[in-house]
């Protein structure tokens, strides 16, 4: 089992702050909690989100194991 933690306004949008989820990879895990299509589109993570696995950026560490903590951090851009 992995734990997913939503930061910022995502917890209000998806209705939870942290949840235990089981899945084979990061896309599978996020798709189980992102029923509204806020984070994923066409099986890929939308721009504007940083995904951390145990505090390490997904681009550096992409494999998930039982006991891992996955943080989803929305990036807000102003201009």
C-alpha positions, 0 to 999 in steps of 0.5 A, a space after each residue: 500500500 502507498 500513501 498519497 498526500 495532496 497539497 494546496 487546493 487539491 485536497 478541497 477539489 478531490 475531497 481528501 488530504 491523504 489516502 492509502 492507495 494500492 497500485 502498480 505504478 504512479 499513473 495507476 495510483 493517481 488515476 484511482 484518486 483523480 476521478 475528476 481528471 484534475 491531475 491526469 489527462 490521457 494517462 499522463 500527468 498534466 503540466 502544473 504538478 510536481 509529483 514527489 515519491 518519498 520527497 524525491 521528484 518523479 523525474 528522478 525516482 519513478 518506481 513506487 514500492 509498498 510504504 512509499 509516500 507520494 506527494 502531489 504538489 500543484 504549481 500556481 503560475 501568476 502573470 
